[in-house]
């Protein structure tokens, strides 16, 4: 399988810019000869959840890690 070209992006929306709030969303992409994946996490957007940006990044990293682990397990079956 030829790998796909991966592209991912996340940016600060207008409402966050107006309120001077950081981007709380995150995305990752990955590809090799047997797996192509895009992972997206939407932050909470609530002022009480001040770790939302870190949580979104952590969620994407863990998800991609689990997908790659599954890929490795699946390749041995």
C-alpha positions as CSV (number, residue, x, y, z in Angstrom):
1,X,0.0,0.0,0.0
2,X,1.4,3.4,-1.0
3,X,1.2,5.9,1.8
4,X,-1.2,8.8,1.5
5,X,0.0,12.4,1.9
6,X,-1.0,13.6,5.3
7,X,-2.1,17.1,6.2
8,X,-3.6,18.3,9.4
9,X,-4.1,21.8,10.9
10,X,-5.8,23.5,13.8
11,X,-6.2,27.2,14.4
12,X,-7.8,29.7,16.7
13,X,-11.4,30.6,15.8
14,X,-12.8,34.1,15.7
15,X,-14.6,33.8,19.0
16,X,-11.4,32.7,20.8
17,X,-9.5,35.6,19.1
18,X,-12.2,38.1,20.2
19,X,-11.9,36.8,23.8
20,X,-8.1,36.4,23.7
21,X,-8.4,32.7,24.5
22,X,-5.9,30.1,23.1
23,X,-6.7,27.4,20.6
24,X,-7.9,24.3,22.6
25,X,-8.1,22.0,19.6
26,X,-5.4,19.7,18.3
27,X,-4.8,17.3,15.4
28,X,-2.2,14.9,14.2
29,X,-1.7,12.8,11.1
30,X,0.5,9.8,10.4
31,X,1.2,7.6,7.4
32,X,3.4,4.7,6.4
33,X,3.1,1.8,4.0
34,X,0.3,0.1,6.0
35,X,-1.4,2.8,8.0
36,X,-2.8,6.3,7.3
37,X,-4.5,8.1,10.2
38,X,-5.9,11.5,11.1
39,X,-6.7,12.2,14.7
40,X,-8.7,15.2,15.9
41,X,-9.6,16.4,19.4
42,X,-11.9,19.3,20.2
43,X,-11.0,21.2,23.4
44,X,-13.7,22.1,26.0
45,X,-13.9,25.8,25.3
46,X,-14.8,26.5,28.9
47,X,-12.8,28.9,31.1
48,X,-13.0,26.4,34.0
49,X,-11.1,23.8,31.9
50,X,-7.8,25.5,31.8
51,X,-5.9,22.3,30.8
52,X,-8.2,21.8,27.8
53,X,-5.4,22.5,25.2
54,X,-3.0,20.1,26.9
55,X,-5.8,17.5,27.1
56,X,-6.7,17.7,23.4
57,X,-3.0,17.2,22.5
58,X,-2.6,14.3,24.9
59,X,-5.8,12.7,23.5
60,X,-4.4,12.9,20.0
61,X,-1.0,11.5,20.9
62,X,-2.5,8.6,22.9
63,X,-5.0,7.8,20.1
64,X,-2.3,7.7,17.5
65,X,-0.1,5.6,19.7
66,X,-2.9,3.1,20.2
67,X,-3.6,2.9,16.5
68,X,0.1,2.2,15.8
69,X,0.1,-0.5,18.5
70,X,-3.0,-2.1,16.9
71,X,-1.2,-1.9,13.5
72,X,1.7,-3.8,15.0
73,X,-0.6,-6.5,16.6
74,X,-2.7,-6.8,13.4
75,X,0.4,-7.3,11.2
76,X,1.3,-10.5,13.1
77,X,-2.1,-12.1,12.7
